[in-house]
Amino acid sequence: MIRLVIAAIGLLAAGISLAEIETQAIALNCRNCHAADSSEIPTLTNLSAEQINRMLLDYKSDKLPATLMPRIAKGYSDEELKAVADYLGRR
């Protein structure tokens, strides 16, 4: 926990906003499951920010069926989902 606080302070000192730090933290959680080497969970590689955002919003509104993603997406605002999609789309 202390390392996380120190890292966050360092990022803030480097001019990265708290919102960007939060977005990166959420996106890293996405990468945990959606790694390029997973055979069961689709990868996010080669998806645009627009594609990722559309899918997240569709999960959130139950337009896209899944077991876990609708529950995850509903925990975030549309703005937070867009920020995460933009971040993931740049990677």
mmCIF file as gemmi writes it, N, C-alpha and C atoms, coordinates in Angstrom:
data_model
loop_
_atom_site.group_PDB
_atom_site.id
_atom_site.type_symbol
_atom_site.label_atom_id
_atom_site.label_alt_id
_atom_site.label_comp_id
_atom_site.label_asym_id
_atom_site.label_entity_id
_atom_site.label_seq_id
_atom_site.pdbx_PDB_ins_code
_atom_site.Cartn_x
_atom_site.Cartn_y
_atom_site.Cartn_z
_atom_site.occupancy
_atom_site.B_iso_or_equiv
_atom_site.pdbx_formal_charge
_atom_site.auth_seq_id
_atom_site.auth_asym_id
_atom_site.pdbx_PDB_model_num
ATOM 1 N N . MET Axp A 1 ? 0.814 -1.183 0 1 0 ? 1 A 1
ATOM 2 C CA . MET Axp A 1 ? 0 0 0 1 0 ? 1 A 1
ATOM 3 C C . MET Axp A 1 ? 0.868 1.26 0 1 0 ? 1 A 1
ATOM 4 N N . ILE Axp A 2 ? 1.9 1.244 0.789 1 0 ? 2 A 1
ATOM 5 C CA . ILE Axp A 2 ? 2.788 2.409 0.843 1 0 ? 2 A 1
ATOM 6 C C . ILE Axp A 2 ? 3.448 2.628 -0.509 1 0 ? 2 A 1
ATOM 7 N N . ARG Axp A 3 ? 3.824 1.553 -1.183 1 0 ? 3 A 1
ATOM 8 C CA . ARG Axp A 3 ? 4.432 1.695 -2.513 1 0 ? 3 A 1
ATOM 9 C C . ARG Axp A 3 ? 3.464 2.34 -3.489 1 0 ? 3 A 1
ATOM 10 N N . LEU Axp A 4 ? 2.192 1.971 -3.395 1 0 ? 4 A 1
ATOM 11 C CA . LEU Axp A 4 ? 1.185 2.55 -4.277 1 0 ? 4 A 1
ATOM 12 C C . LEU Axp A 4 ? 1.039 4.047 -4.021 1 0 ? 4 A 1
ATOM 13 N N . VAL Axp A 5 ? 1.018 4.436 -2.77 1 0 ? 5 A 1
ATOM 14 C CA . VAL Axp A 5 ? 0.922 5.854 -2.411 1 0 ? 5 A 1
ATOM 15 C C . VAL Axp A 5 ? 2.14 6.615 -2.918 1 0 ? 5 A 1
ATOM 16 N N . ILE Axp A 6 ? 3.313 6.049 -2.726 1 0 ? 6 A 1
ATOM 17 C CA . ILE Axp A 6 ? 4.543 6.699 -3.197 1 0 ? 6 A 1
ATOM 18 C C . ILE Axp A 6 ? 4.532 6.828 -4.72 1 0 ? 6 A 1
ATOM 19 N N . ALA Axp A 7 ? 4.085 5.772 -5.413 1 0 ? 7 A 1
ATOM 20 C CA . ALA Axp A 7 ? 4.001 5.824 -6.877 1 0 ? 7 A 1
ATOM 21 C C . ALA Axp A 7 ? 3.018 6.899 -7.322 1 0 ? 7 A 1
ATOM 22 N N . ALA Axp A 8 ? 1.873 6.985 -6.653 1 0 ? 8 A 1
ATOM 23 C CA . ALA Axp A 8 ? 0.874 7.991 -7.011 1 0 ? 8 A 1
ATOM 24 C C . ALA Axp A 8 ? 1.415 9.401 -6.789 1 0 ? 8 A 1
ATOM 25 N N . ILE Axp A 9 ? 2.12 9.605 -5.699 1 0 ? 9 A 1
ATOM 26 C CA . ILE Axp A 9 ? 2.723 10.919 -5.432 1 0 ? 9 A 1
ATOM 27 C C . ILE Axp A 9 ? 3.732 11.262 -6.518 1 0 ? 9 A 1
ATOM 28 N N . GLY Axp A 10 ? 4.519 10.284 -6.925 1 0 ? 10 A 1
ATOM 29 C CA . GLY Axp A 10 ? 5.49 10.505 -7.992 1 0 ? 10 A 1
ATOM 30 C C . GLY Axp A 10 ? 4.822 10.862 -9.302 1 0 ? 10 A 1
ATOM 31 N N . LEU Axp A 11 ? 3.733 10.187 -9.627 1 0 ? 11 A 1
ATOM 32 C CA . LEU Axp A 11 ? 3.017 10.488 -10.862 1 0 ? 11 A 1
ATOM 33 C C . LEU Axp A 11 ? 2.382 11.876 -10.804 1 0 ? 11 A 1
ATOM 34 N N . LEU Axp A 12 ? 1.815 12.218 -9.66 1 0 ? 12 A 1
ATOM 35 C CA . LEU Axp A 12 ? 1.251 13.561 -9.51 1 0 ? 12 A 1
ATOM 36 C C . LEU Axp A 12 ? 2.331 14.622 -9.657 1 0 ? 12 A 1
ATOM 37 N N . ALA Axp A 13 ? 3.497 14.362 -9.084 1 0 ? 13 A 1
ATOM 38 C CA . ALA Axp A 13 ? 4.615 15.301 -9.201 1 0 ? 13 A 1
ATOM 39 C C . ALA Axp A 13 ? 5.084 15.425 -10.644 1 0 ? 13 A 1
ATOM 40 N N . ALA Axp A 14 ? 4.907 14.361 -11.42 1 0 ? 14 A 1
ATOM 41 C CA . ALA Axp A 14 ? 5.316 14.376 -12.823 1 0 ? 14 A 1
ATOM 42 C C . ALA Axp A 14 ? 4.268 15.043 -13.71 1 0 ? 14 A 1
ATOM 43 N N . GLY Axp A 15 ? 3.194 15.507 -13.112 1 0 ? 15 A 1
ATOM 44 C CA . GLY Axp A 15 ? 2.185 16.223 -13.886 1 0 ? 15 A 1
ATOM 45 C C . GLY Axp A 15 ? 1.046 15.353 -14.392 1 0 ? 15 A 1
ATOM 46 N N . ILE Axp A 16 ? 0.956 14.146 -13.921 1 0 ? 16 A 1
ATOM 47 C CA . ILE Axp A 16 ? -0.138 13.264 -14.32 1 0 ? 16 A 1
ATOM 48 C C . ILE Axp A 16 ? -1.272 13.466 -13.323 1 0 ? 16 A 1
ATOM 49 N N . SER Axp A 17 ? -2.473 13.707 -13.822 1 0 ? 17 A 1
ATOM 50 C CA . SER Axp A 17 ? -3.604 14.016 -12.955 1 0 ? 17 A 1
ATOM 51 C C . SER Axp A 17 ? -4.086 12.781 -12.194 1 0 ? 17 A 1
ATOM 52 N N . LEU Axp A 18 ? -4.791 13.039 -11.127 1 0 ? 18 A 1
ATOM 53 C CA . LEU Axp A 18 ? -5.374 11.955 -10.337 1 0 ? 18 A 1
ATOM 54 C C . LEU Axp A 18 ? -6.355 11.151 -11.181 1 0 ? 18 A 1
ATOM 55 N N . ALA Axp A 19 ? -7.109 11.812 -12.035 1 0 ? 19 A 1
ATOM 56 C CA . ALA Axp A 19 ? -8.051 11.116 -12.918 1 0 ? 19 A 1
ATOM 57 C C . ALA Axp A 19 ? -7.309 10.158 -13.843 1 0 ? 19 A 1
ATOM 58 N N . GLU Axp A 20 ? -6.164 10.576 -14.368 1 0 ? 20 A 1
ATOM 59 C CA . GLU Axp A 20 ? -5.37 9.715 -15.248 1 0 ? 20 A 1
ATOM 60 C C . GLU Axp A 20 ? -4.809 8.524 -14.474 1 0 ? 20 A 1
ATOM 61 N N . ILE Axp A 21 ? -4.391 8.751 -13.238 1 0 ? 21 A 1
ATOM 62 C CA . ILE Axp A 21 ? -3.887 7.657 -12.407 1 0 ? 21 A 1
ATOM 63 C C . ILE Axp A 21 ? -4.995 6.644 -12.162 1 0 ? 21 A 1
ATOM 64 N N . GLU Axp A 22 ? -6.204 7.127 -11.846 1 0 ? 22 A 1
ATOM 65 C CA . GLU Axp A 22 ? -7.338 6.231 -11.634 1 0 ? 22 A 1
ATOM 66 C C . GLU Axp A 22 ? -7.67 5.466 -12.912 1 0 ? 22 A 1
ATOM 67 N N . THR Axp A 23 ? -7.645 6.145 -14.046 1 0 ? 23 A 1
ATOM 68 C CA . THR Axp A 23 ? -7.917 5.499 -15.33 1 0 ? 23 A 1
ATOM 69 C C . THR Axp A 23 ? -6.898 4.403 -15.6 1 0 ? 23 A 1
ATOM 70 N N . GLN Axp A 24 ? -5.633 4.68 -15.36 1 0 ? 24 A 1
ATOM 71 C CA . GLN Axp A 24 ? -4.592 3.677 -15.566 1 0 ? 24 A 1
ATOM 72 C C . GLN Axp A 24 ? -4.792 2.477 -14.656 1 0 ? 24 A 1
ATOM 73 N N . ALA Axp A 25 ? -5.185 2.727 -13.414 1 0 ? 25 A 1
ATOM 74 C CA . ALA Axp A 25 ? -5.408 1.626 -12.475 1 0 ? 25 A 1
ATOM 75 C C . ALA Axp A 25 ? -6.547 0.729 -12.94 1 0 ? 25 A 1
ATOM 76 N N . ILE Axp A 26 ? -7.627 1.332 -13.415 1 0 ? 26 A 1
ATOM 77 C CA . ILE Axp A 26 ? -8.75 0.546 -13.935 1 0 ? 26 A 1
ATOM 78 C C . ILE Axp A 26 ? -8.301 -0.238 -15.168 1 0 ? 26 A 1
ATOM 79 N N . ALA Axp A 27 ? -7.603 0.431 -16.074 1 0 ? 27 A 1
ATOM 80 C CA . ALA Axp A 27 ? -7.153 -0.215 -17.309 1 0 ? 27 A 1
ATOM 81 C C . ALA Axp A 27 ? -6.208 -1.381 -17.031 1 0 ? 27 A 1
ATOM 82 N N . LEU Axp A 28 ? -5.36 -1.239 -16.026 1 0 ? 28 A 1
ATOM 83 C CA . LEU Axp A 28 ? -4.465 -2.35 -15.681 1 0 ? 28 A 1
ATOM 84 C C . LEU Axp A 28 ? -5.256 -3.558 -15.211 1 0 ? 28 A 1
ATOM 85 N N . ASN Axp A 29 ? -6.365 -3.314 -14.523 1 0 ? 29 A 1
ATOM 86 C CA . ASN Axp A 29 ? -7.232 -4.43 -14.141 1 0 ? 29 A 1
ATOM 87 C C . ASN Axp A 29 ? -7.822 -5.099 -15.373 1 0 ? 29 A 1
ATOM 88 N N . CYS Axp A 30 ? -8.175 -4.322 -16.375 1 0 ? 30 A 1
ATOM 89 C CA . CYS Axp A 30 ? -8.693 -4.889 -17.623 1 0 ? 30 A 1
ATOM 90 C C . CYS Axp A 30 ? -7.641 -5.802 -18.259 1 0 ? 30 A 1
ATOM 91 N N . ARG Axp A 31 ? -6.413 -5.306 -18.283 1 0 ? 31 A 1
ATOM 92 C CA . ARG Axp A 31 ? -5.316 -6.069 -18.886 1 0 ? 31 A 1
ATOM 93 C C . ARG Axp A 31 ? -5.036 -7.382 -18.153 1 0 ? 31 A 1
ATOM 94 N N . ASN Axp A 32 ? -5.334 -7.43 -16.853 1 0 ? 32 A 1
ATOM 95 C CA . ASN Axp A 32 ? -5.112 -8.676 -16.113 1 0 ? 32 A 1
ATOM 96 C C . ASN Axp A 32 ? -5.865 -9.839 -16.739 1 0 ? 32 A 1
ATOM 97 N N . CYS Axp A 33 ? -7.11 -9.614 -17.126 1 0 ? 33 A 1
ATOM 98 C CA . CYS Axp A 33 ? -7.906 -10.691 -17.719 1 0 ? 33 A 1
ATOM 99 C C . CYS Axp A 33 ? -7.772 -10.74 -19.234 1 0 ? 33 A 1
ATOM 100 N N . HIS Axp A 34 ? -7.677 -9.585 -19.856 1 0 ? 34 A 1
ATOM 101 C CA . HIS Axp A 34 ? -7.671 -9.511 -21.319 1 0 ? 34 A 1
ATOM 102 C C . HIS Axp A 34 ? -6.258 -9.431 -21.881 1 0 ? 34 A 1
ATOM 103 N N . ALA Axp A 35 ? -5.375 -10.226 -21.332 1 0 ? 35 A 1
ATOM 104 C CA . ALA Axp A 35 ? -3.991 -10.277 -21.818 1 0 ? 35 A 1
ATOM 105 C C . ALA Axp A 35 ? -3.955 -10.902 -23.209 1 0 ? 35 A 1
ATOM 106 N N . ALA Axp A 36 ? -2.958 -10.531 -23.962 1 0 ? 36 A 1
ATOM 107 C CA . ALA Axp A 36 ? -2.835 -11.041 -25.333 1 0 ? 36 A 1
ATOM 108 C C . ALA Axp A 36 ? -2.621 -12.54 -25.374 1 0 ? 36 A 1
ATOM 109 N N . ASP Axp A 37 ? -2.139 -13.135 -24.304 1 0 ? 37 A 1
ATOM 110 C CA . ASP Axp A 37 ? -1.834 -14.567 -24.331 1 0 ? 37 A 1
ATOM 111 C C . ASP Axp A 37 ? -2.957 -15.436 -23.77 1 0 ? 37 A 1
ATOM 112 N N . SER Axp A 38 ? -4.114 -14.865 -23.468 1 0 ? 38 A 1
ATOM 113 C CA . SER Axp A 38 ? -5.239 -15.641 -22.953 1 0 ? 38 A 1
ATOM 114 C C . SER Axp A 38 ? -5.954 -16.344 -24.094 1 0 ? 38 A 1
ATOM 115 N N . SER Axp A 39 ? -6.286 -17.593 -23.892 1 0 ? 39 A 1
ATOM 116 C CA . SER Axp A 39 ? -6.988 -18.332 -24.939 1 0 ? 39 A 1
ATOM 117 C C . SER Axp A 39 ? -8.5 -18.323 -24.73 1 0 ? 39 A 1
ATOM 118 N N . GLU Axp A 40 ? -8.953 -18.004 -23.526 1 0 ? 40 A 1
ATOM 119 C CA . GLU Axp A 40 ? -10.378 -18.053 -23.231 1 0 ? 40 A 1
ATOM 120 C C . GLU Axp A 40 ? -11.049 -16.681 -23.203 1 0 ? 40 A 1
ATOM 121 N N . ILE Axp A 41 ? -10.301 -15.646 -22.87 1 0 ? 41 A 1
ATOM 122 C CA . ILE Axp A 41 ? -10.855 -14.302 -22.754 1 0 ? 41 A 1
ATOM 123 C C . ILE Axp A 41 ? -10.323 -13.473 -23.915 1 0 ? 41 A 1
ATOM 124 N N . PRO Axp A 42 ? -11.221 -12.798 -24.643 1 0 ? 42 A 1
ATOM 125 C CA . PRO Axp A 42 ? -10.772 -12.012 -25.807 1 0 ? 42 A 1
ATOM 126 C C . PRO Axp A 42 ? -9.749 -10.944 -25.421 1 0 ? 42 A 1
ATOM 127 N N . THR Axp A 43 ? -8.792 -10.753 -26.289 1 0 ? 43 A 1
ATOM 128 C CA . THR Axp A 43 ? -7.778 -9.728 -26.084 1 0 ? 43 A 1
ATOM 129 C C . THR Axp A 43 ? -8.316 -8.364 -26.509 1 0 ? 43 A 1
ATOM 130 N N . LEU Axp A 44 ? -7.762 -7.323 -25.932 1 0 ? 44 A 1
ATOM 131 C CA . LEU Axp A 44 ? -8.135 -5.961 -26.302 1 0 ? 44 A 1
ATOM 132 C C . LEU Axp A 44 ? -7.19 -5.395 -27.357 1 0 ? 44 A 1
ATOM 133 N N . THR Axp A 45 ? -6.162 -6.142 -27.669 1 0 ? 45 A 1
ATOM 134 C CA . THR Axp A 45 ? -5.192 -5.72 -28.668 1 0 ? 45 A 1
ATOM 135 C C . THR Axp A 45 ? -5.891 -5.538 -30.013 1 0 ? 45 A 1
ATOM 136 N N . ASN Axp A 46 ? -5.525 -4.509 -30.714 1 0 ? 46 A 1
ATOM 137 C CA . ASN Axp A 46 ? -6.036 -4.181 -32.041 1 0 ? 46 A 1
ATOM 138 C C . ASN Axp A 46 ? -7.472 -3.672 -32.04 1 0 ? 46 A 1
ATOM 139 N N . LEU Axp A 47 ? -8.031 -3.378 -30.876 1 0 ? 47 A 1
ATOM 140 C CA . LEU Axp A 47 ? -9.343 -2.739 -30.824 1 0 ? 47 A 1
ATOM 141 C C . LEU Axp A 47 ? -9.137 -1.237 -30.638 1 0 ? 47 A 1
ATOM 142 N N . SER Axp A 48 ? -9.927 -0.459 -31.326 1 0 ? 48 A 1
ATOM 143 C CA . SER Axp A 48 ? -9.831 0.991 -31.177 1 0 ? 48 A 1
ATOM 144 C C . SER Axp A 48 ? -10.533 1.423 -29.893 1 0 ? 48 A 1
ATOM 145 N N . ALA Axp A 49 ? -10.242 2.637 -29.488 1 0 ? 49 A 1
ATOM 146 C CA . ALA Axp A 49 ? -10.909 3.192 -28.306 1 0 ? 49 A 1
ATOM 147 C C . ALA Axp A 49 ? -12.418 3.218 -28.515 1 0 ? 49 A 1
ATOM 148 N N . GLU Axp A 50 ? -12.848 3.538 -29.724 1 0 ? 50 A 1
ATOM 149 C CA . GLU Axp A 50 ? -14.275 3.591 -30.029 1 0 ? 50 A 1
ATOM 150 C C . GLU Axp A 50 ? -14.917 2.209 -29.884 1 0 ? 50 A 1
ATOM 151 N N . GLN Axp A 51 ? -14.233 1.173 -30.371 1 0 ? 51 A 1
ATOM 152 C CA . GLN Axp A 51 ? -14.761 -0.186 -30.253 1 0 ? 51 A 1
ATOM 153 C C . GLN Axp A 51 ? -14.862 -0.614 -28.787 1 0 ? 51 A 1
ATOM 154 N N . ILE Axp A 52 ? -13.83 -0.338 -28.03 1 0 ? 52 A 1
ATOM 155 C CA . ILE Axp A 52 ? -13.818 -0.709 -26.614 1 0 ? 52 A 1
ATOM 156 C C . ILE Axp A 52 ? -14.923 0.032 -25.874 1 0 ? 52 A 1
ATOM 157 N N . ASN Axp A 53 ? -15.046 1.333 -26.124 1 0 ? 53 A 1
ATOM 158 C CA . ASN Axp A 53 ? -16.068 2.129 -25.46 1 0 ? 53 A 1
ATOM 159 C C . ASN Axp A 53 ? -17.465 1.624 -25.805 1 0 ? 53 A 1
ATOM 160 N N . ARG Axp A 54 ? -17.716 1.335 -27.076 1 0 ? 54 A 1
ATOM 161 C CA . ARG Axp A 54 ? -19.031 0.844 -27.496 1 0 ? 54 A 1
ATOM 162 C C . ARG Axp A 54 ? -19.363 -0.466 -26.781 1 0 ? 54 A 1
ATOM 163 N N . MET Axp A 55 ? -18.389 -1.361 -26.707 1 0 ? 55 A 1
ATOM 164 C CA . MET Axp A 55 ? -18.614 -2.639 -26.042 1 0 ? 55 A 1
ATOM 165 C C . MET Axp A 55 ? -18.893 -2.438 -24.551 1 0 ? 55 A 1
ATOM 166 N N . LEU Axp A 56 ? -18.115 -1.565 -23.901 1 0 ? 56 A 1
ATOM 167 C CA . LEU Axp A 56 ? -18.336 -1.31 -22.478 1 0 ? 56 A 1
ATOM 168 C C . LEU Axp A 56 ? -19.727 -0.745 -22.227 1 0 ? 56 A 1
ATOM 169 N N . LEU Axp A 57 ? -20.149 0.198 -23.067 1 0 ? 57 A 1
ATOM 170 C CA . LEU Axp A 57 ? -21.491 0.765 -22.911 1 0 ? 57 A 1
ATOM 171 C C . LEU Axp A 57 ? -22.566 -0.273 -23.185 1 0 ? 57 A 1
ATOM 172 N N . ASP Axp A 58 ? -22.33 -1.149 -24.163 1 0 ? 58 A 1
ATOM 173 C CA . ASP Axp A 58 ? -23.287 -2.216 -24.452 1 0 ? 58 A 1
ATOM 174 C C . ASP Axp A 58 ? -23.368 -3.22 -23.303 1 0 ? 58 A 1
ATOM 175 N N . TYR Axp A 59 ? -22.236 -3.518 -22.677 1 0 ? 59 A 1
ATOM 176 C CA . TYR Axp A 59 ? -22.266 -4.373 -21.484 1 0 ? 59 A 1
ATOM 177 C C . TYR Axp A 59 ? -23.057 -3.69 -20.37 1 0 ? 59 A 1
ATOM 178 N N . LYS Axp A 60 ? -22.787 -2.414 -20.183 1 0 ? 60 A 1
ATOM 179 C CA . LYS Axp A 60 ? -23.432 -1.659 -19.103 1 0 ? 60 A 1
ATOM 180 C C . LYS Axp A 60 ? -24.949 -1.632 -19.267 1 0 ? 60 A 1
ATOM 181 N N . SER Axp A 61 ? -25.417 -1.531 -20.492 1 0 ? 61 A 1
ATOM 182 C CA . SER Axp A 61 ? -26.861 -1.451 -20.758 1 0 ? 61 A 1
ATOM 183 C C . SER Axp A 61 ? -27.477 -2.819 -21.064 1 0 ? 61 A 1
ATOM 184 N N . ASP Axp A 62 ? -26.726 -3.889 -20.857 1 0 ? 62 A 1
ATOM 185 C CA . ASP Axp A 62 ? -27.186 -5.272 -21.096 1 0 ? 62 A 1
ATOM 186 C C . ASP Axp A 62 ? -27.526 -5.559 -22.558 1 0 ? 62 A 1
ATOM 187 N N . LYS Axp A 63 ? -26.98 -4.764 -23.482 1 0 ? 63 A 1
ATOM 188 C CA . LYS Axp A 63 ? -27.161 -5.047 -24.9 1 0 ? 63 A 1
ATOM 189 C C . LYS Axp A 63 ? -26.22 -6.141 -25.378 1 0 ? 63 A 1
ATOM 190 N N . LEU Axp A 64 ? -25.122 -6.325 -24.667 1 0 ? 64 A 1
ATOM 191 C CA . LEU Axp A 64 ? -24.127 -7.333 -25.001 1 0 ? 64 A 1
ATOM 192 C C . LEU Axp A 64 ? -24.078 -8.315 -23.832 1 0 ? 64 A 1
ATOM 193 N N . PRO Axp A 65 ? -24.435 -9.574 -24.078 1 0 ? 65 A 1
ATOM 194 C CA . PRO Axp A 65 ? -24.484 -10.532 -22.972 1 0 ? 65 A 1
ATOM 195 C C . PRO Axp A 65 ? -23.092 -11.04 -22.575 1 0 ? 65 A 1
ATOM 196 N N . ALA Axp A 66 ? -22.928 -11.241 -21.309 1 0 ? 66 A 1
ATOM 197 C CA . ALA Axp A 66 ? -21.707 -11.821 -20.755 1 0 ? 66 A 1
ATOM 198 C C . ALA Axp A 66 ? -21.978 -12.142 -19.288 1 0 ? 66 A 1
ATOM 199 N N . THR Axp A 67 ? -21.084 -12.88 -18.684 1 0 ? 67 A 1
ATOM 200 C CA . THR Axp A 67 ? -21.287 -13.228 -17.279 1 0 ? 67 A 1
ATOM 201 C C . THR Axp A 67 ? -20.763 -12.159 -16.338 1 0 ? 67 A 1
ATOM 202 N N . LEU Axp A 68 ? -19.591 -11.633 -16.593 1 0 ? 68 A 1
ATOM 203 C CA . LEU Axp A 68 ? -18.953 -10.72 -15.653 1 0 ? 68 A 1
ATOM 204 C C . LEU Axp A 68 ? -18.921 -9.266 -16.12 1 0 ? 68 A 1
ATOM 205 N N . MET Axp A 69 ? -18.706 -9.037 -17.398 1 0 ? 69 A 1
ATOM 206 C CA . MET Axp A 69 ? -18.497 -7.672 -17.886 1 0 ? 69 A 1
ATOM 207 C C . MET Axp A 69 ? -19.674 -6.728 -17.625 1 0 ? 69 A 1
ATOM 208 N N . PRO Axp A 70 ? -20.934 -7.143 -17.733 1 0 ? 70 A 1
ATOM 209 C CA . PRO Axp A 70 ? -22.016 -6.202 -17.402 1 0 ? 70 A 1
ATOM 210 C C . PRO Axp A 70 ? -21.944 -5.718 -15.955 1 0 ? 70 A 1
ATOM 211 N N . ARG Axp A 71 ? -21.607 -6.608 -15.041 1 0 ? 71 A 1
ATOM 212 C CA . ARG Axp A 71 ? -21.505 -6.21 -13.638 1 0 ? 71 A 1
ATOM 213 C C . ARG Axp A 71 ? -20.358 -5.235 -13.432 1 0 ? 71 A 1
ATOM 214 N N . ILE Axp A 72 ? -19.253 -5.459 -14.117 1 0 ? 72 A 1
ATOM 215 C CA . ILE Axp A 72 ? -18.105 -4.555 -13.996 1 0 ? 72 A 1
ATOM 216 C C . ILE Axp A 72 ? -18.441 -3.194 -14.599 1 0 ? 72 A 1
ATOM 217 N N . ALA Axp A 73 ? -18.98 -3.192 -15.814 1 0 ? 73 A 1
ATOM 218 C CA . ALA Axp A 73 ? -19.263 -1.938 -16.517 1 0 ? 73 A 1
ATOM 219 C C . ALA Axp A 73 ? -20.266 -1.07 -15.765 1 0 ? 73 A 1
ATOM 220 N N . LYS Axp A 74 ? -21.225 -1.7 -15.106 1 0 ? 74 A 1
ATOM 221 C CA . LYS Axp A 74 ? -22.237 -0.937 -14.367 1 0 ? 74 A 1
ATOM 222 C C . LYS Axp A 74 ? -21.647 -0.211 -13.164 1 0 ? 74 A 1
ATOM 223 N N . GLY Axp A 75 ? -20.444 -0.568 -12.768 1 0 ? 75 A 1
ATOM 224 C CA . GLY Axp A 75 ? -19.799 0.085 -11.637 1 0 ? 75 A 1
ATOM 225 C C . GLY Axp A 75 ? -19.113 1.388 -11.983 1 0 ? 75 A 1
ATOM 226 N N . TYR Axp A 76 ? -19.145 1.767 -13.248 1 0 ? 76 A 1
ATOM 227 C CA . TYR Axp A 76 ? -18.453 2.979 -13.684 1 0 ? 76 A 1
ATOM 228 C C . TYR Axp A 76 ? -19.397 3.896 -14.443 1 0 ? 76 A 1
ATOM 229 N N . SER Axp A 77 ? -19.106 5.184 -14.391 1 0 ? 77 A 1
ATOM 230 C CA . SER Axp A 77 ? -19.878 6.149 -15.179 1 0 ? 77 A 1
ATOM 231 C C . SER Axp A 77 ? -19.494 6.018 -16.646 1 0 ? 77 A 1
ATOM 232 N N . ASP Axp A 78 ? -20.328 6.565 -17.515 1 0 ? 78 A 1
ATOM 233 C CA . ASP Axp A 78 ? -20.009 6.553 -18.946 1 0 ? 78 A 1
ATOM 234 C C . ASP Axp A 78 ? -18.694 7.272 -19.219 1 0 ? 78 A 1
ATOM 235 N N . GLU Axp A 79 ? -18.441 8.343 -18.471 1 0 ? 79 A 1
ATOM 236 C CA . GLU Axp A 79 ? -17.204 9.105 -18.649 1 0 ? 79 A 1
ATOM 237 C C . GLU Axp A 79 ? -15.986 8.281 -18.238 1 0 ? 79 A 1
ATOM 238 N N . GLU Axp A 80 ? -16.115 7.544 -17.144 1 0 ? 80 A 1
ATOM 239 C CA . GLU Axp A 80 ? -15.009 6.684 -16.711 1 0 ? 80 A 1
ATOM 240 C C . GLU Axp A 80 ? -14.75 5.584 -17.732 1 0 ? 80 A 1
ATOM 241 N N . LEU Axp A 81 ? -15.816 4.988 -18.262 1 0 ? 81 A 1
ATOM 242 C CA . LEU Axp A 81 ? -15.638 3.945 -19.277 1 0 ? 81 A 1
ATOM 243 C C . LEU Axp A 81 ? -14.964 4.508 -20.522 1 0 ? 81 A 1
ATOM 244 N N . LYS Axp A 82 ? -15.358 5.718 -20.925 1 0 ? 82 A 1
ATOM 245 C CA . LYS Axp A 82 ? -14.725 6.335 -22.097 1 0 ? 82 A 1
ATOM 246 C C . LYS Axp A 82 ? -13.246 6.595 -21.841 1 0 ? 82 A 1
ATOM 247 N N . ALA Axp A 83 ? -12.914 7.074 -20.648 1 0 ? 83 A 1
ATOM 248 C CA . ALA Axp A 83 ? -11.506 7.334 -20.322 1 0 ? 83 A 1
ATOM 249 C C . ALA Axp A 83 ? -10.694 6.048 -20.365 1 0 ? 83 A 1
ATOM 250 N N . VAL Axp A 84 ? -11.248 4.978 -19.84 1 0 ? 84 A 1
ATOM 251 C CA . VAL Axp A 84 ? -10.551 3.684 -19.867 1 0 ? 84 A 1
ATOM 252 C C . VAL Axp A 84 ? -10.417 3.193 -21.306 1 0 ? 84 A 1
ATOM 253 N N . ALA Axp A 85 ? -11.479 3.313 -22.082 1 0 ? 85 A 1
ATOM 254 C CA . ALA Axp A 85 ? -11.419 2.887 -23.489 1 0 ? 85 A 1
ATOM 255 C C . ALA Axp A 85 ? -10.378 3.698 -24.251 1 0 ? 85 A 1
ATOM 256 N N . ASP Axp A 86 ? -10.337 5.003 -24.011 1 0 ? 86 A 1
ATOM 257 C CA . ASP Axp A 86 ? -9.336 5.847 -24.67 1 0 ? 86 A 1
ATOM 258 C C . ASP Axp A 86 ? -7.926 5.403 -24.281 1 0 ? 86 A 1
ATOM 259 N N . TYR Axp A 87 ? -7.733 5.122 -22.998 1 0 ? 87 A 1
ATOM 260 C CA . TYR Axp A 87 ? -6.417 4.683 -22.529 1 0 ? 87 A 1
ATOM 261 C C . TYR Axp A 87 ? -6.035 3.348 -23.169 1 0 ? 87 A 1
ATOM 262 N N . LEU Axp A 88 ? -6.947 2.399 -23.157 1 0 ? 88 A 1
ATOM 263 C CA . LEU Axp A 88 ? -6.652 1.077 -23.728 1 0 ? 88 A 1
ATOM 264 C C . LEU Axp A 88 ? -6.482 1.14 -25.243 1 0 ? 88 A 1
ATOM 265 N N . GLY Axp A 89 ? -7.225 2.015 -25.886 1 0 ? 89 A 1
ATOM 266 C CA . GLY Axp A 89 ? -7.124 2.161 -27.325 1 0 ? 89 A 1
ATOM 267 C C . GLY Axp A 89 ? -5.796 2.738 -27.792 1 0 ? 89 A 1
ATOM 268 N N . ARG Axp A 90 ? -5.114 3.44 -26.889 1 0 ? 90 A 1
ATOM 269 C CA . ARG Axp A 90 ? -3.796 3.999 -27.218 1 0 ? 90 A 1
ATOM 270 C C . ARG Axp A 90 ? -2.691 2.975 -27.044 1 0 ? 90 A 1
ATOM 271 N N . ARG Axp A 91 ? -2.947 1.886 -26.407 1 0 ? 91 A 1
ATOM 272 C CA . ARG Axp A 91 ? -1.918 0.887 -26.086 1 0 ? 91 A 1
ATOM 273 C C . ARG Axp A 91 ? -1.909 -0.218 -27.085 1 0 ? 91 A 1
